[in-house]
Amino acid sequence: MTKRHESGGGFKVILLGDRNVGKTRLAEWCQSEGYTEEYSASHDPALYRLLMNTNRGPIHFDVWDLPGEVKSIDILRKHVDDADAAILMFDLQNPSSLDSIPLWLPTANEAFPVALCGNKHEVDQAREYANGILPDGVEEFYSQVGSFTLEWEHMSPELTTGDLPSTGHIQILPITTTFGDNWRGITWFPLPDHIKPRRDDEWRLTYRGVLPFDFFIPEACMCFIQAPDGTLEDHIAYHSFGHELHRTRYTFKDYIERLVASYGFWYWGETLCSESRFSAQVLSFRANMPRIFEGYEDGLFQP
């Protein structure tokens, strides 16, 4: 026990590892008992004071978050020499951060315990791509559910009407697939014919920040729209690749509620768009959903 403990100070724990592996997020989570909506990468050592109540009284921890780009051995030693424990962190999605662990080990004192922590850093990576702010409900959904695929086919054609498929397709993409550079130069749509682009609008003819999150068929998706400055629009949209984009009045949270109620019926997302309210797919949806699923609520699926 150090003099700091004898005088009532907390146990000192240091967080070590490359930048963007989640050290700051871990410290914030421990301090607040939950992740906060706002996040910014740390560039200076930061102290987080934690209190743990036990049957032998309260225990205090002083957790020091040391930024990954720290190069000065003097700065590191200032915080490491009197530490009681260290947590070495790496990102499970970034193998190079694990390769760096041996470089951080000599920094840690052999006299105290060292724990190795692999962090699933997908949400932080997505948030960074989205200029620090993810659309409402995205972080909660991906923390609790994550990506998944669902397909079904109705096998009693006598109960359905029309020639279009009575099938369901859902493909919620991984969060870092949606919020990443995967779509640059791939997702695009032109301006309407009646609008002549200005010089500063030329980017709109070739590429728009269309970020698919429900890639239900290869030709179309439900998506977020990202402006050139990285800002995301609040409402989701329907996008047919190379053709049109139809905005909706619904947020991601609203969409997930309706996705569950729709069972991912073929092209159901078009029901949320005023431009496609009379399309063959929407008419098929409205005619067949009540025949296949009990409790269908048509009011959920309005532009």
TAZI-V189606 format. One record per pair of residues at least 12 apart in sequence whose ideal C-beta (glycine too) atoms are under 10 Angstrom apart, sorted by the first residue. I is the first residue (numbers start at 1). J is the second residue. D is the distance in Angstrom with one decimal. If there is no record, write none. Layout:
I|J|D / I|J|D
This chain:
1|84|8.9 / 2|82|6.3 / 2|83|9.5 / 2|84|7.3 / 3|82|9.1 / 4|62|8.5 / 4|82|7.0 / 4|84|8.9 / 5|60|9.1 / 5|84|8.1 / 8|60|8.1 / 9|60|7.2 / 9|62|7.2 / 10|47|9.9 / 10|49|6.7 / 10|50|7.7 / 10|51|8.5 / 10|52|9.9 / 10|58|9.7 / 10|59|7.7 / 10|60|3.2 / 10|61|5.2 / 10|62|4.3 / 10|63|8.8 / 10|84|9.0 / 11|50|9.5 / 11|52|9.8 / 11|59|7.1 / 11|60|7.0 / 11|61|5.3 / 11|62|7.0 / 11|63|9.3 / 11|83|8.9 / 11|84|4.6 / 11|85|7.1 / 11|112|9.8 / 12|47|9.5 / 12|60|9.9 / 12|61|7.9 / 12|62|4.9 / 12|63|8.1 / 12|64|6.8 / 12|79|8.2 / 12|80|9.4 / 12|82|6.3 / 12|83|4.7 / 12|84|5.2 / 12|85|7.8 / 12|86|9.6 / 12|112|9.2 / 13|27|9.3 / 13|30|9.7 / 13|48|9.3 / 13|50|8.6 / 13|61|5.7 / 13|62|7.1 / 13|63|4.9 / 13|64|7.1 / 13|65|9.9 / 13|83|6.9 / 13|84|6.7 / 13|85|4.9 / 13|86|7.0 / 13|87|6.6 / 13|112|9.3 / 13|113|9.8 / 13|115|9.3 / 14|45|9.1 / 14|62|9.4 / 14|63|7.7 / 14|64|4.8 / 14|65|8.3 / 14|66|6.0 / 14|76|8.9 / 14|79|5.8 / 14|80|6.0 / 14|82|9.9 / 14|83|4.8 / 14|84|9.0 / 14|85|7.7 / 14|86|4.9 / 14|87|7.4 / 14|88|9.5 / 14|107|8.7 / 14|108|7.9 / 14|109|9.5 / 14|112|9.4 / 14|114|9.7 / 15|27|6.3 / 15|42|9.7 / 15|45|9.8 / 15|46|9.3 / 15|48|9.0 / 15|63|6.6 / 15|64|6.7 / 15|65|4.9 / 15|66|6.3 / 15|67|9.7 / 15|68|9.7 / 15|86|7.7 / 15|87|5.3 / 15|88|8.4 / 15|89|6.3 / 15|117|8.7 / 16|64|9.5 / 16|65|9.5 / 16|66|6.0 / 16|68|8.4 / 16|70|9.3 / 16|76|8.4 / 16|79|9.5 / 16|80|8.3 / 16|83|9.8 / 16|86|5.8 / 16|87|7.1 / 16|88|5.2 / 16|89|7.1 / 16|100|9.8 / 16|101|8.9 / 16|103|9.8 / 16|104|4.7 / 16|105|8.9 / 16|107|6.2 / 16|108|6.8 / 16|114|8.7 / 17|66|8.6 / 17|67|9.9 / 17|68|6.0 / 17|86|9.9 / 17|87|8.2 / 17|88|5.7 / 17|89|3.8 / 17|90|5.9 / 17|91|8.4 / 17|97|6.6 / 17|98|9.5 / 17|100|7.3 / 17|101|7.5 / 17|103|10.0 / 17|104|6.3 / 17|116|9.6 / 17|117|8.2 / 17|119|8.6 / 18|67|9.8 / 18|68|4.3 / 18|69|8.5 / 18|89|8.2 / 18|90|7.2 / 18|91|7.7 / 18|94|7.8 / 18|96|7.5 / 18|97|4.5 / 18|98|9.2 / 18|99|9.3 / 18|100|5.0 / 18|101|8.9 / 18|103|9.0 / 18|104|8.3 / 19|41|6.6 / 19|42|8.6 / 19|43|8.8 / 19|67|6.4 / 19|68|3.2 / 19|69|5.4 / 19|70|9.3 / 19|91|9.9 / 19|97|8.8 / 20|41|6.6 / 20|68|7.1 / 20|69|9.9 / 20|91|7.0 / 20|94|7.7 / 20|97|8.0 / 20|121|7.1 / 20|124|7.1 / 20|125|7.6 / 20|128|7.5 / 21|68|6.9 / 21|88|9.5 / 21|89|4.8 / 21|90|5.5 / 21|91|4.4 / 21|92|9.3 / 21|93|9.7 / 21|94|7.2 / 21|97|5.1 / 21|98|9.3 / 21|100|9.0 / 21|117|8.9 / 21|118|9.1 / 21|119|5.8 / 21|121|6.3 / 21|124|8.9 / 22|39|10.0 / 22|89|6.2 / 22|90|9.1 / 22|91|6.7 / 22|92|9.7 / 22|97|9.7 / 22|117|8.6 / 22|118|9.7 / 22|119|3.9 / 22|120|8.3 / 22|121|5.0 / 22|123|9.2 / 22|124|5.9 / 22|125|9.7 / 23|41|9.6 / 23|42|7.5 / 23|46|9.3 / 23|63|9.5 / 23|64|9.8 / 23|65|5.1 / 23|66|7.6 / 23|67|8.2 / 23|68|7.4 / 23|87|8.1 / 23|88|9.8 / 23|89|5.4 / 23|117|9.1 / 23|119|8.4 / 24|39|7.4 / 24|40|8.1 / 24|41|6.8 / 24|42|4.7 / 24|46|7.1 / 24|48|9.0 / 24|65|5.4 / 24|67|8.6 / 24|68|9.9 / 24|124|9.0 / 25|39|6.6 / 25|41|9.8 / 25|42|10.0 / 25|65|9.6 / 25|89|9.9 / 25|119|7.9 / 25|121|8.2 / 25|123|8.5 / 25|124|5.9 / 25|127|9.6 / 26|48|9.4 / 26|63|8.7 / 26|65|8.3 / 26|87|7.7 / 26|89|7.0 / 26|117|7.4 / 26|119|6.9 / 27|42|8.8 / 27|46|7.3 / 27|47|9.0 / 27|48|4.3 / 27|50|8.5 / 27|63|5.2 / 27|64|8.6 / 27|65|4.9 / 27|87|9.6 / 28|46|9.6 / 28|48|7.3 / 28|65|8.9 / 29|48|9.9 / 30|48|6.9 / 30|50|5.6 / 30|52|9.6 / 30|61|8.3 / 30|63|6.8 / 31|48|4.8 / 31|49|7.5 / 31|50|5.9 / 31|51|9.4 / 31|61|9.7 / 31|63|7.8 / 32|48|9.5 / 35|123|7.9 / 35|124|9.4 / 35|139|7.3 / 35|140|9.7 / 35|143|7.9 / 37|127|9.3 / 37|132|9.5 / 37|133|7.9 / 37|134|8.4 / 37|136|9.4 / 37|139|7.6 / 38|127|9.4 / 38|132|7.2 / 38|133|8.2 / 39|123|9.2 / 39|124|6.7 / 39|127|5.8 / 39|128|8.2 / 39|132|6.4 / 39|133|9.3 / 39|134|9.8 / 40|127|10.0 / 40|128|9.7 / 40|132|6.9 / 41|67|7.9 / 41|68|8.8 / 41|69|9.4 / 41|124|9.0 / 41|128|7.9 / 41|132|9.7 / 42|65|5.6 / 42|66|8.5 / 42|67|5.1 / 42|68|8.8 / 42|69|9.7 / 43|67|5.4 / 43|68|9.7 / 43|69|7.3 / 43|70|9.3 / 44|65|9.2 / 44|66|9.2 / 44|67|6.5 / 44|70|9.0 / 44|75|9.5 / 45|64|5.9 / 45|65|6.8 / 45|66|5.4 / 45|67|6.9 / 45|70|7.8 / 45|75|7.4 / 45|76|9.4 / 45|78|8.5 / 45|79|6.1 / 46|63|8.9 / 46|64|7.3 / 46|65|4.5 / 46|66|8.5 / 46|67|8.3 / 47|62|6.1 / 47|63|7.2 / 47|64|5.8 / 47|65|7.8 / 47|79|9.6 / 48|61|8.3 / 48|62|7.7 / 48|63|4.4 / 48|64|7.9 / 48|65|6.6 / 49|61|7.4 / 49|62|6.0 / 49|63|7.6 / 50|62|7.9 / 50|63|6.0 / 61|84|8.9 / 61|85|9.0 / 62|83|9.2 / 62|84|9.1 / 63|85|9.7 / 63|87|8.6 / 64|78|10.0 / 64|79|5.2 / 64|80|8.9 / 64|83|7.6 / 64|86|9.6 / 65|79|9.9 / 65|89|10.0 / 66|78|9.9 / 66|79|6.1 / 66|80|8.3 / 66|86|9.6 / 66|104|9.6 / 66|107|8.9 / 68|89|9.1 / 68|97|8.5 / 68|100|8.5 / 68|104|9.2 / 70|107|9.5 / 73|106|9.7 / 73|107|8.1 / 76|104|9.2 / 76|106|10.0 / 76|107|5.4 / 76|108|9.8 / 77|107|8.1 / 77|109|9.7 / 79|107|9.5 / 80|107|5.8 / 80|108|6.8 / 80|109|6.2 / 80|112|9.4 / 81|109|7.0 / 82|109|9.0 / 82|112|9.8 / 83|108|8.1 / 83|109|6.5 / 83|111|9.4 / 83|112|6.1 / 83|114|9.9 / 84|109|9.2 / 84|111|9.3 / 84|112|5.4 / 84|113|8.3 / 85|108|9.1 / 85|109|9.4 / 85|112|5.2 / 85|113|5.0 / 85|114|7.2 / 85|115|7.3 / 86|104|8.6 / 86|105|9.3 / 86|107|8.0 / 86|108|4.5 / 86|109|7.7 / 86|112|6.8 / 86|113|7.7 / 86|114|4.8 / 86|115|7.4 / 86|116|9.8 / 87|108|9.7 / 87|113|9.6 / 87|114|7.6 / 87|115|5.0 / 87|116|7.9 / 87|117|5.4 / 88|100|9.3 / 88|101|5.6 / 88|102|9.8 / 88|104|5.6 / 88|105|7.2 / 88|107|9.1 / 88|108|7.2 / 88|114|6.2 / 88|115|7.1 / 88|116|5.2 / 88|117|6.9 / 88|118|9.9 / 89|101|8.9 / 89|104|9.2 / 89|115|9.3 / 89|116|8.1 / 89|117|4.8 / 89|118|7.8 / 89|119|5.7 / 89|121|9.3 / 90|104|9.3 / 90|116|7.7 / 90|117|7.6 / 90|118|5.8 / 90|119|7.0 / 90|121|9.1 / 91|118|7.8 / 91|119|5.8 / 91|120|8.1 / 91|121|4.3 / 91|122|9.2 / 91|124|8.7 / 91|125|8.3 / 92|118|4.9 / 92|119|6.5 / 92|120|5.3 / 92|121|7.0 / 92|122|8.8 / 93|118|9.9 / 93|119|9.0 / 93|120|7.3 / 93|121|5.8 / 93|122|6.3 / 93|124|9.9 / 93|125|7.1 / 93|174|9.9 / 93|176|7.1 / 94|119|9.6 / 94|121|7.1 / 94|125|8.7 / 97|118|9.3 / 97|119|8.9 / 97|121|8.7 / 98|116|9.2 / 98|118|7.6 / 101|116|7.0 / 120|143|9.9 / 121|176|8.9 / 122|142|7.3 / 122|143|9.7 / 122|146|8.9 / 122|147|9.7 / 122|174|6.9 / 122|175|5.2 / 122|176|4.9 / 122|177|9.5 / 122|179|9.1 / 123|138|8.5 / 123|139|5.6 / 123|142|6.2 / 123|143|6.8 / 123|175|6.3 / 123|176|8.7 / 123|179|9.3 / 124|139|9.9 / 124|176|9.8 / 125|175|8.1 / 125|176|5.3 / 125|179|7.5 / 125|180|7.6 / 126|138|7.6 / 126|139|8.3 / 126|142|7.8 / 126|174|9.2 / 126|175|4.6 / 126|176|5.7 / 126|177|9.3 / 126|178|7.2 / 126|179|3.7 / 126|180|7.6 / 126|211|9.9 / 127|139|7.6 / 127|175|9.3 / 127|179|7.8 / 128|179|8.5 / 128|230|9.9 / 129|175|9.7 / 129|176|8.1 / 129|178|9.1 / 129|179|4.4 / 129|180|5.9 / 129|181|7.9 / 129|211|8.9 / 129|226|8.9 / 129|230|7.7 / 129|232|9.7 / 130|178|9.5 / 130|179|5.5 / 130|211|8.7 / 130|224|8.5 / 130|226|7.6 / 130|230|6.9 / 130|231|8.4 / 130|232|5.5 / 131|226|8.9 / 131|227|9.6 / 131|229|7.5 / 131|230|4.0 / 131|231|6.2 / 131|232|7.8 / 132|230|9.0 / 133|230|9.5 / 133|231|8.2 / 133|232|7.2 / 134|175|8.4 / 134|178|9.9 / 134|179|7.4 / 134|224|9.4 / 134|232|7.6 / 134|252|8.9 / 135|179|9.7 / 135|211|9.9 / 135|213|9.3 / 135|224|6.2 / 135|232|5.6 / 135|233|8.3 / 135|234|6.7 / 135|235|8.8 / 135|236|7.9 / 135|251|6.8 / 135|252|4.8 / 135|253|8.5 / 135|255|9.9 / 136|234|7.3 / 136|251|5.6 / 136|252|6.6 / 136|253|5.9 / 136|254|9.5 / 137|251|6.6 / 137|252|4.8 / 137|253|3.5 / 137|254|8.5 / 137|255|8.7 / 137|256|6.8 / 137|257|9.6 / 138|175|7.2 / 138|178|8.6 / 138|179|8.4 / 138|213|8.2 / 138|224|8.7 / 138|232|9.3 / 138|251|9.7 / 138|252|5.6 / 138|253|8.7 / 138|256|9.6 / 139|175|8.5 / 140|252|9.8 / 140|253|8.4 / 140|256|9.7 / 141|172|8.5 / 141|175|8.8 / 141|213|9.6 / 141|252|7.3 / 141|253|8.0 / 141|255|9.9 / 141|256|6.1 / 142|172|8.9 / 142|174|8.3 / 142|175|4.6 / 142|176|9.6 / 142|178|9.3 / 142|179|9.9 / 142|213|9.8 / 143|175|9.5 / 145|172|7.8 / 145|256|8.5 / 146|172|7.9 / 146|174|7.5 / 146|175|7.8 / 147|171|8.2 / 147|172|5.1 / 147|173|5.7 / 147|174|4.4 / 147|175|7.3 / 147|176|9.6 / 147|177|7.6 / 147|178|9.0 / 147|213|9.2 / 148|170|7.3 / 148|171|8.1 / 148|172|5.4 / 148|173|9.7 / 148|174|9.9 / 149|169|8.5 / 149|170|6.6 / 149|171|4.9 / 149|172|7.6 / 149|173|9.5 / 149|215|9.3 / 149|216|9.5 / 149|264|9.7 / 150|168|6.7 / 150|169|7.6 / 150|170|4.3 / 150|171|8.0 / 150|172|8.7 / 150|216|9.5 / 150|259|9.6 / 150|263|8.2 / 150|264|5.7 / 151|167|7.3 / 151|168|6.5 / 151|169|5.6 / 151|170|7.6 / 151|171|8.7 / 151|216|9.4 / 151|264|8.0 / 152|166|9.4 / 152|167|6.6 / 152|168|4.4 / 152|169|8.4 / 152|170|9.2 / 152|263|7.0 / 152|264|7.5 / 152|265|9.2 / 152|292|9.8 / 153|165|7.7 / 153|166|7.3 / 153|167|4.7 / 153|168|7.7 / 153|169|9.8 / 153|266|9.7 / 154|166|4.0 / 154|167|6.9 / 154|168|8.4 / 154|263|10.0 / 154|265|9.5 / 154|288|7.9 / 154|291|8.9 / 154|292|5.5 / 154|293|9.7 / 156|291|9.2 / 156|292|8.4 / 158|291|9.8 / 159|288|8.2 / 159|291|5.0 / 159|292|6.7 / 160|284|8.6 / 160|287|8.0 / 160|288|4.8 / 160|289|9.8 / 160|291|5.9 / 160|292|6.9 / 161|283|9.8 / 161|284|8.0 / 161|287|5.2 / 161|288|6.3 / 161|291|7.3 / 162|280|8.0 / 162|283|7.6 / 162|284|5.0 / 162|285|10.0 / 162|287|6.2 / 162|288|7.0 / 163|280|8.8 / 163|284|8.5 / 164|266|6.9 / 164|267|8.4 / 164|280|6.3 / 164|281|6.6 / 164|283|8.7 / 164|284|4.3 / 164|285|9.0 / 164|287|9.5 / 164|288|8.4 / 165|265|9.4 / 165|266|5.1 / 165|267|9.1 / 165|281|9.6 / 165|284|8.3 / 165|288|9.7 / 166|265|7.8 / 166|266|7.3 / 166|284|7.8 / 166|285|9.6 / 166|287|9.8 / 166|288|5.3 / 166|289|9.2 / 166|291|8.6 / 166|292|6.5 / 167|264|8.7 / 167|265|7.8 / 167|266|5.1 / 167|267|9.9 / 168|216|8.7 / 168|262|8.0 / 168|263|5.0 / 168|264|3.9 / 168|265|5.4 / 168|266|6.7 / 168|268|8.2 / 168|292|9.5 / 169|214|9.1 / 169|215|9.2 / 169|216|4.4 / 169|217|5.9 / 169|264|5.7 / 169|265|8.7 / 169|266|6.4 / 169|267|8.8 / 169|268|9.4 / 170|214|6.4 / 170|215|9.3 / 170|216|6.0 / 170|222|9.9 / 170|259|6.7 / 170|260|9.7 / 170|262|9.1 / 170|263|8.4 / 170|264|3.7 / 170|265|9.7 / 170|268|9.6 / 171|212|9.1 / 171|213|9.3 / 171|214|6.4 / 171|215|4.6 / 171|216|5.7 / 171|217|8.5 / 171|218|9.9 / 171|221|8.5 / 171|264|8.9 / 172|213|6.5 / 172|214|5.7 / 172|215|8.3 / 172|216|9.3 / 172|222|9.5 / 172|256|8.9 / 172|259|8.4 / 172|264|9.8 / 173|211|9.2 / 173|212|6.4 / 173|213|5.7 / 173|214|7.5 / 173|215|5.7 / 173|221|8.7 / 174|213|9.7 / 175|213|8.4 / 177|211|9.3 / 177|212|8.4 / 177|213|8.7 / 177|215|8.8 / 178|211|5.2 / 178|212|6.4 / 178|213|4.6 / 178|214|9.3 / 178|215|9.1 / 178|221|9.8 / 178|223|8.2 / 178|224|7.2 / 179|211|6.4 / 179|213|8.8 / 179|224|8.2 / 179|226|8.8 / 179|232|8.8 / 180|211|8.4 / 182|211|8.8 / 182|212|8.9 / 183|207|8.9 / 183|208|9.6 / 183|209|8.0 / 183|210|6.4 / 183|211|6.1 / 183|212|6.8 / 183|221|9.8 / 183|223|8.7 / 183|226|9.3 / 184|207|6.9 / 184|209|8.6 / 185|206|8.1 / 185|207|6.2 / 186|207|8.6 / 186|210|8.7 / 186|212|9.5 / 186|241|8.0 / 186|242|9.8 / 187|207|7.5 / 187|208|6.9 / 187|209|7.9 / 187|210|3.6 / 187|211|7.4 / 187|212|6.8 / 187|221|8.3 / 187|223|7.4 / 187|225|9.9 / 187|226|9.9 / 187|239|6.9 / 187|241|6.9 / 187|242|9.2 / 187|245|9.2 / 188|203|9.8 / 188|204|8.9 / 188|205|8.2 / 188|206|5.8 / 188|207|5.0 / 188|208|5.9 / 188|209|9.9 / 188|210|7.2 / 188|239|9.5 / 188|241|8.0 / 188|242|6.9 / 188|243|10.0 / 188|245|9.4 / 189|204|8.4 / 189|205|9.2 / 189|206|9.8 / 189|207|9.3 / 189|208|5.9 / 189|210|7.1 / 189|237|9.9 / 189|239|6.8 / 189|240|8.1 / 189|241|8.2 / 189|242|7.1 / 189|243|6.7 / 189|244|6.1 / 189|245|4.7 / 189|246|9.9 / 190|204|7.6 / 190|205|5.8 / 190|206|8.6 / 190|208|9.3 / 190|242|8.6 / 190|243|8.5 / 190|244|8.7 / 190|245|9.5 / 191|204|5.5 / 191|205|6.5 / 191|208|9.8 / 192|244|8.8 / 200|228|9.9 / 203|228|6.6 / 204|228|9.5 / 207|228|9.4 / 208|223|9.8 / 208|225|7.0 / 208|226|8.1 / 208|227|9.1 / 208|228|9.1 / 208|239|8.9 / 208|245|7.2 / 209|223|9.3 / 209|224|8.0 / 209|225|6.1 / 209|226|3.0 / 209|227|6.3 / 209|228|7.1 / 209|229|9.6 / 209|230|8.0 / 209|231|9.0 / 209|232|8.2 / 209|233|9.2 / 210|223|5.0 / 210|224|7.8 / 210|225|6.4 / 210|226|7.7 / 210|237|7.7 / 210|239|5.3 / 210|241|8.6 / 210|245|6.7 / 211|223|5.6 / 211|224|4.4 / 211|225|7.6 / 211|226|5.7 / 211|232|7.8 / 211|236|9.9 / 211|237|9.9 / 211|239|9.6 / 212|224|8.2 / 212|239|7.1 / 212|241|9.1 / 213|236|7.7 / 213|252|7.5 / 213|255|8.6 / 213|256|10.0 / 214|236|8.8 / 214|238|9.7 / 214|252|10.0 / 214|255|7.8 / 214|256|9.5 / 214|259|7.2 / 214|264|8.4 / 214|269|7.3 / 216|259|9.7 / 216|264|6.6 / 216|265|9.8 / 216|266|8.2 / 216|267|7.9 / 216|268|8.6 / 216|269|7.4 / 217|240|9.8 / 217|241|9.9 / 217|266|8.2 / 217|267|7.9 / 218|241|8.1 / 219|239|9.9 / 219|240|6.4 / 219|241|5.9 / 219|242|8.8 / 219|243|8.8 / 220|238|7.1 / 220|239|6.5 / 220|240|4.7 / 220|241|6.7 / 220|243|8.7 / 220|244|9.7 / 220|267|7.4 / 220|269|8.0 / 220|270|8.7 / 220|281|9.9 / 221|237|9.4 / 221|238|7.9 / 221|239|5.6 / 221|240|8.5 / 221|241|7.6 / 221|269|8.5 / 222|236|5.7 / 222|237|7.3 / 222|238|5.9 / 222|239|7.6 / 222|248|8.6 / 222|250|9.7 / 222|252|9.3 / 222|255|6.6 / 222|259|8.5 / 222|268|9.6 / 222|269|4.9 / 222|270|9.9 / 222|272|8.7 / 223|236|6.7 / 223|237|5.6 / 223|238|7.7 / 223|239|4.9 / 223|245|8.0 / 223|269|9.8 / 224|236|6.2 / 224|237|7.5 / 224|239|9.9 / 224|252|7.6 / 225|237|5.6 / 225|239|8.7 / 225|245|7.5 / 225|247|7.4 / 232|252|9.8 / 233|247|7.7 / 233|251|9.9 / 234|249|9.8 / 234|250|9.6 / 234|251|6.1 / 234|252|8.9 / 235|247|6.2 / 235|248|5.7 / 235|249|6.0 / 235|250|6.0 / 235|251|6.1 / 235|252|8.7 / 235|254|8.5 / 235|255|9.2 / 235|272|9.6 / 236|248|5.8 / 236|249|9.5 / 236|250|6.0 / 236|251|6.9 / 236|252|5.8 / 236|253|9.8 / 236|254|8.0 / 236|255|5.2 / 236|256|9.9 / 236|269|8.6 / 236|272|8.2 / 237|250|9.5 / 237|269|9.2 / 237|272|9.2 / 237|273|8.1 / 238|267|8.9 / 238|269|5.0 / 238|270|6.0 / 238|271|9.6 / 238|272|7.0 / 238|273|5.2 / 238|275|8.7 / 238|276|7.4 / 239|269|9.5 / 240|267|9.9 / 240|270|9.4 / 240|276|9.6 / 244|273|9.4 / 244|275|7.4 / 244|276|8.9 / 245|273|9.6 / 245|275|9.6 / 246|269|9.0 / 246|270|7.7 / 246|272|8.3 / 246|273|3.8 / 246|274|7.6 / 246|275|4.8 / 246|276|6.3 / 246|303|9.0 / 247|272|9.4 / 247|273|7.6 / 247|274|9.0 / 247|275|9.1 / 248|269|8.2 / 248|270|9.8 / 248|271|9.5 / 248|272|4.2 / 248|273|5.9 / 248|274|8.6 / 248|303|7.2 / 249|272|7.7 / 249|273|9.6 / 249|274|8.9 / 249|302|9.3 / 249|303|7.4 / 250|269|9.7 / 250|272|5.7 / 250|273|9.9 / 250|302|9.9 / 250|303|9.5 / 254|272|8.7 / 254|300|9.2 / 255|269|8.0 / 255|272|7.8 / 257|300|7.5 / 258|271|8.3 / 258|272|7.3 / 258|297|9.5 / 258|300|5.2 / 258|301|6.5 / 258|302|10.0 / 260|300|9.9 / 261|289|9.2 / 261|293|8.7 / 261|295|8.5 / 261|296|7.8 / 261|297|6.5 / 261|300|5.4 / 261|301|7.9 / 262|285|7.8 / 262|289|7.4 / 262|293|8.9 / 262|296|9.0 / 262|300|7.9 / 262|301|6.9 / 263|289|8.2 / 263|292|8.2 / 263|293|6.3 / 263|296|9.6 / 265|281|9.1 / 265|284|8.5 / 265|285|5.4 / 265|286|10.0 / 265|288|7.6 / 265|289|6.1 / 265|292|8.2 / 265|293|8.6 / 265|296|9.9 / 265|301|9.5 / 266|281|6.8 / 266|284|7.5 / 266|285|7.6 / 266|288|9.3 / 267|279|7.9 / 267|280|8.9 / 267|281|3.7 / 267|282|7.5 / 267|284|8.0 / 267|285|7.1 / 268|281|8.1 / 268|282|8.4 / 268|284|9.8 / 268|285|5.4 / 268|286|9.9 / 268|289|8.2 / 268|301|7.1 / 269|281|9.2 / 269|282|9.7 / 269|285|9.7 / 269|301|9.4 / 270|282|5.1 / 270|285|7.8 / 270|301|9.5 / 270|303|9.4 / 271|283|9.9 / 271|285|5.9 / 271|286|7.5 / 271|289|9.5 / 271|298|9.0 / 271|300|8.7 / 271|301|3.9 / 271|302|7.3 / 271|303|7.6 / 272|300|9.4 / 272|301|6.8 / 272|302|7.6 / 272|303|6.1 / 273|303|5.8 / 274|302|9.3 / 274|303|3.9 / 275|303|8.2 / 276|303|8.4 / 277|302|8.5 / 277|303|5.6 / 282|301|8.5 / 282|303|9.6 / 285|298|9.6 / 285|301|7.3 / 286|298|6.6 / 286|301|7.6 / 289|301|8.3
